[in-house]
Every structure is written in C-alpha cells, then in structure tokens.
Amino acid sequence: MDPTRPITVIYKKKGTITIEGTVVVLDEDGRVLTQPETKRPGMIKLCGCGRSETKPFCDGSHKK
C-alpha cells in the first residue's frame, strides 16, 4: 500500500462500506477491534445493512 495514497471509502446503499487503506477500527470504549481476514490486504468491509453477525464488520449477510 502506497503511504501517500489517500484512504478510500466506498459506500453501497444496501451492502458494505469498504475501506481501502491502513485504518484502525475502535469500539466505543476505544479498544482496537481485530479485523477479519480479507481477500485483499489493506481493505476492510464494514456492515452497512445491520444484518451482520460480526458487526461492525461485514459477513455477507446483506446478500441473503
């Protein structure tokens, strides 16, 4: 990942919120959340539909 490249956030109305770039996800108490393995390093997907069992991360439940 190029450190000079900006972080990119891609929002899909009925699906995921994809973040490309190095980010740290914290819970409401400031603890770092362990991110699940992804197919592409440097990319995480957050739940945008509310159905995921692994919130705040997407588990693909929006496809059902």
DSSP file (Angstrom, degrees, kcal/mol; ACC not computed):
  #  RESIDUE AA STRUCTURE BP1 BP2  ACC     N-H-->O    O-->H-N    N-H-->O    O-->H-N    TCO  KAPPA ALPHA  PHI   PSI    X-CA   Y-CA   Z-CA
    1    1 A M              0   0    0      0, 0.0    41,-0.0     0, 0.0    20,-0.0   0.000 360.0 360.0 360.0 132.0    0.0    0.0    0.0
    2    2 A D    >   -     0   0    0      1,-0.1     3,-1.6     4,-0.1     0, 0.0  -0.662 360.0-151.3 -77.8 116.2    1.3    3.4   -1.0
    3    3 A P  T 3  S+     0   0    0      0, 0.0    -1,-0.1     0, 0.0    19,-0.0   0.670  94.9  57.4 -66.0 -15.1    1.5    5.6    2.1
    4    4 A T  T 3  S+     0   0    0      2,-0.1    -2,-0.0    -3,-0.0     0, 0.0   0.582  86.5  95.9 -89.3  -9.7    1.0    8.7    0.0
    5    5 A R  S <  S-     0   0    0     -3,-1.6     3,-0.1     1,-0.1     2,-0.0  -0.617  81.1-116.3 -80.6 136.7   -2.3    7.5   -1.4
    6    6 A P        -     0   0    0      0, 0.0     2,-0.3     0, 0.0    -1,-0.1  -0.306  31.6 -98.5 -70.3 156.7   -5.4    8.7    0.5
    7    7 A I        -     0   0    0     15,-0.1     2,-0.4    14,-0.1    14,-0.2  -0.574  40.2-146.4 -71.2 136.1   -7.7    6.3    2.3
    8    8 A T  E     -A   20   0A   0     12,-2.5    12,-3.0    -2,-0.3     2,-0.5  -0.917  11.7-165.6-111.8 131.4  -10.7    5.4    0.1
    9    9 A V  E     -A   19   0A   0     -2,-0.4     2,-0.5    10,-0.2    10,-0.2  -0.974   3.5-167.1-116.6 125.2  -14.2    4.7    1.5
   10   10 A I  E     -A   18   0A   0      8,-3.2     8,-2.6    -2,-0.5     2,-0.5  -0.960   5.4-162.3-115.5 120.5  -16.8    3.1   -0.8
   11   11 A Y  E     -A   17   0A   0     -2,-0.5     2,-0.5     6,-0.2     6,-0.2  -0.885   4.8-167.9-106.7 128.4  -20.4    3.1    0.3
   12   12 A K    >   -     0   0    0      4,-1.7     3,-1.4    -2,-0.5    -2,-0.0  -0.970  23.3-133.5-114.1 130.3  -23.0    0.8   -1.2
   13   13 A K  T 3  S+     0   0    0     -2,-0.5    -1,-0.1     1,-0.3     4,-0.0   0.829 101.2  21.2 -51.9 -42.3  -26.7    1.6   -0.3
   14   14 A K  T 3  S+     0   0    0      2,-0.1    -1,-0.3    -3,-0.1    35,-0.1   0.092 128.3  29.1-117.0  23.5  -27.7   -1.9    0.6
   15   15 A G  S <  S-     0   0    0     -3,-1.4    33,-0.8     1,-0.3     2,-0.1  -0.203  93.9 -10.0-144.6-125.6  -24.4   -3.6    1.3
   16   16 A T  E     - B   0  47A   0     31,-0.2    -4,-1.7    32,-0.2     2,-0.6  -0.400  36.7-137.5 -93.7 162.6  -20.9   -2.9    2.6
   17   17 A I  E     -AB  11  46A   0     29,-2.3    29,-3.1    -6,-0.2     2,-0.4  -0.970  31.3-159.3-113.1 108.6  -18.8    0.1    3.4
   18   18 A T  E     -AB  10  45A   0     -8,-2.6    -8,-3.2    -2,-0.6     2,-0.5  -0.765   7.7-165.0 -97.0 133.2  -15.4   -0.8    2.0
   19   19 A I  E     -AB   9  44A   0     25,-2.9    25,-2.3    -2,-0.4     2,-0.6  -0.975   0.4-166.2-119.6 122.0  -12.3    1.0    3.3
   20   20 A E  E     +AB   8  43A   0    -12,-3.0   -12,-2.5    -2,-0.5    23,-0.2  -0.937  55.1  46.5-108.9 119.8   -9.1    0.7    1.3
   21   21 A G  S    S-     0   0    0     21,-3.0     2,-0.7    -2,-0.6    23,-0.1  -0.708  99.8 -51.3 136.0 171.6   -6.0    1.9    3.2
   22   22 A T        +     0   0    0     -2,-0.2     2,-0.3    21,-0.0    -2,-0.1  -0.700  68.0 155.6 -83.1 116.1   -4.5    1.4    6.6
   23   23 A V        -     0   0    0     -2,-0.7     2,-0.4    -4,-0.1    -2,-0.1  -0.935  36.5-138.9-136.7 159.8   -7.0    2.1    9.3
   24   24 A V        -     0   0    0     -2,-0.3     2,-0.5    10,-0.0    10,-0.1  -0.988  16.9-149.7-118.4 129.6   -7.6    1.1   12.9
   25   25 A V        -     0   0    0     -2,-0.4     8,-3.1     8,-0.4     2,-0.3  -0.887  16.3-169.0-103.1 126.0  -11.2    0.3   14.0
   26   26 A L  B     -D   32   0B   0     -2,-0.5     6,-0.2     6,-0.2     2,-0.1  -0.831  15.8-130.6-112.5 150.2  -12.0    1.1   17.6
   27   27 A D    >   -     0   0    0      4,-2.4     3,-2.1    -2,-0.3    -1,-0.0  -0.305  45.7 -85.7 -85.2-178.5  -15.1    0.1   19.7
   28   28 A E  T 3  S+     0   0    0      1,-0.3    -1,-0.1     2,-0.1    -2,-0.0   0.669 130.1  53.8 -65.7 -15.5  -17.0    2.7   21.7
   29   29 A D  T 3  S-     0   0    0      2,-0.1    -1,-0.3     0, 0.0    -3,-0.0   0.339 121.5-104.6 -98.1   5.5  -14.6    2.2   24.6
   30   30 A G  S <  S+     0   0    0     -3,-2.1     2,-0.3     1,-0.3    -2,-0.1   0.553  72.7 143.0  86.5   8.1  -11.5    2.9   22.5
   31   31 A R        -     0   0    0      1,-0.1    -4,-2.4    -5,-0.0     2,-0.3  -0.614  56.1-112.0 -83.4 142.1  -10.4   -0.7   22.2
   32   32 A V  B     -D   26   0B   0     -2,-0.3     2,-0.4    -6,-0.2    -6,-0.2  -0.565  29.2-139.5 -73.2 129.6   -8.9   -1.9   18.9
   33   33 A L        -     0   0    0     -8,-3.1     2,-0.5    -2,-0.3    -8,-0.4  -0.751  17.5-118.5 -91.0 136.8  -11.1   -4.4   17.2
   34   34 A T        -     0   0    0     -2,-0.4   -10,-0.0   -10,-0.1    -1,-0.0  -0.615  29.7-136.7 -74.8 124.3   -9.5   -7.3   15.5
   35   35 A Q        -     0   0    0     -2,-0.5     3,-0.1     1,-0.1    -1,-0.0  -0.628  17.4-117.2 -84.8 138.6  -10.2   -7.2   11.8
   36   36 A P        -     0   0    0      0, 0.0    -1,-0.1     0, 0.0     2,-0.0  -0.281  41.3 -85.2 -68.6 160.2  -11.2  -10.4   10.0
   37   37 A E        -     0   0    0      7,-0.0     2,-0.3     2,-0.0     3,-0.0  -0.372  49.6-157.9 -61.7 142.6   -9.0  -11.8    7.2
   38   38 A T        -     0   0    0     -3,-0.1     6,-0.1     1,-0.1    -1,-0.0  -0.858  27.6-123.4-122.9 160.1   -9.8  -10.3    3.8
   39   39 A K  S    S+     0   0    0     -2,-0.3    -1,-0.1     1,-0.2    -2,-0.0   0.825 105.7  43.6 -68.5 -30.8   -9.2  -11.4    0.3
   40   40 A R  S >  S-     0   0    0      3,-0.2     3,-1.1    -3,-0.0    -1,-0.2  -0.960  89.4-129.0-119.3 116.7   -7.3   -8.2   -0.4
   41   41 A P  T 3  S+     0   0    0      0, 0.0     3,-0.1     0, 0.0    -2,-0.0  -0.299  94.2  32.9 -58.4 145.0   -4.8   -6.9    2.2
   42   42 A G  T 3  S+     0   0    0      1,-0.2   -21,-3.0   -22,-0.1     2,-0.4   0.629 101.5  97.8  83.0  13.8   -5.3   -3.3    3.1
   43   43 A M  E <   +B   20   0A   0     -3,-1.1     2,-0.3   -23,-0.2   -23,-0.2  -0.999  45.6 179.5-136.5 133.3   -9.1   -3.5    2.7
   44   44 A I  E     -B   19   0A   0    -25,-2.3   -25,-2.9    -2,-0.4     2,-0.5  -0.931  16.5-144.1-127.0 157.0  -11.8   -4.0    5.2
   45   45 A K  E     -B   18   0A   0     -2,-0.3    13,-2.3   -27,-0.2     2,-0.3  -0.984  11.4-160.5-123.9 126.2  -15.6   -4.1    4.9
   46   46 A L  E     -BC  17  57A   0    -29,-3.1   -29,-2.3    -2,-0.5     2,-0.3  -0.763  31.3 -99.8-102.4 150.6  -17.9   -2.7    7.4
   47   47 A C  E     +B   16   0A   0      9,-3.0   -31,-0.2    -2,-0.3   -32,-0.1  -0.514  39.3 171.1 -71.2 128.3  -21.6   -3.7    7.7
   48   48 A G  S    S+     0   0    0    -33,-0.8   -32,-0.2    -2,-0.3    -1,-0.1   0.461  73.8  52.6-112.0  -6.8  -23.9   -1.2    6.1
   49   49 A C  S    S-     0   0    0    -35,-0.1   -33,-0.1   -34,-0.1    -2,-0.1   0.637  97.5-125.2-105.9 -18.0  -27.2   -3.2    6.4
   50   50 A G  S    S+     0   0    0      6,-0.1     5,-0.1     1,-0.0    -3,-0.0   0.433  84.8 100.6  88.6  -0.5  -27.3   -4.1   10.1
   51   51 A R        +     0   0    0      3,-0.0     7,-0.0     2,-0.0     4,-0.0   0.610  47.3 117.1 -93.0 -13.5  -27.6   -7.9    9.5
   52   52 A S    >   -     0   0    0      1,-0.1     3,-0.6     2,-0.1     6,-0.1  -0.239  53.4-154.1 -62.7 140.0  -24.0   -9.0   10.1
   53   53 A E  T 3  S+     0   0    0      1,-0.2    -1,-0.1     3,-0.0     5,-0.1   0.524  96.7  54.1 -84.5  -8.5  -23.3  -11.3   12.9
   54   54 A T  T >  S-     0   0    0      3,-0.4     3,-2.1     2,-0.0    -1,-0.2  -0.079  97.2-156.2-116.8  32.5  -19.7   -9.9   13.1
   55   55 A K  T <  S+     0   0    0     -3,-0.6     3,-0.1     1,-0.4    -9,-0.1  -0.172  72.7  29.3 -51.9 142.7  -20.6   -6.2   13.4
   56   56 A P  T 3  S+     0   0    0      0, 0.0    -9,-3.0     0, 0.0    -1,-0.4  -0.994 119.5  67.3 -83.8   2.3  -19.1   -3.7   12.7
   57   57 A F  B <  S-C   46   0A   0     -3,-2.1    -3,-0.4   -11,-0.3   -11,-0.3  -0.541  87.0-112.4 -86.7 149.5  -17.5   -5.9   10.1
   58   58 A C        +     0   0    0    -13,-2.3   -13,-0.2    -2,-0.2    -1,-0.1  -0.581  27.4 180.0 -79.3 136.0  -19.5   -7.3    7.1
   59   59 A D        -     0   0    0     -2,-0.3    -1,-0.1   -13,-0.0   -13,-0.0   0.254  57.6 -99.8-115.9   9.7  -20.1  -11.1    6.9
   60   60 A G  S >  S+     0   0    0      3,-0.0     3,-2.0     1,-0.0     4,-0.3   0.508  81.1 134.1  88.4   5.1  -22.0  -11.0    3.6
   61   61 A S  G >   +     0   0    0      1,-0.3     3,-1.6     2,-0.2    -3,-0.0   0.750  60.6  71.4 -59.7 -24.4  -25.5  -11.2    5.3
   62   62 A H  G 3  S+     0   0    0      1,-0.3    -1,-0.3     2,-0.2    -4,-0.0   0.687  88.0  65.0 -66.5 -16.0  -26.7   -8.5    3.0
   63   63 A K  G <         0   0    0     -3,-2.0    -1,-0.3     1,-0.2    -2,-0.2   0.666 360.0 360.0 -79.3 -16.1  -26.6  -10.9    0.1
   64   64 A K    <         0   0    0     -3,-1.6    -1,-0.2    -4,-0.3    -2,-0.2   0.449 360.0 360.0 -86.3 360.0  -29.3  -13.1    1.6
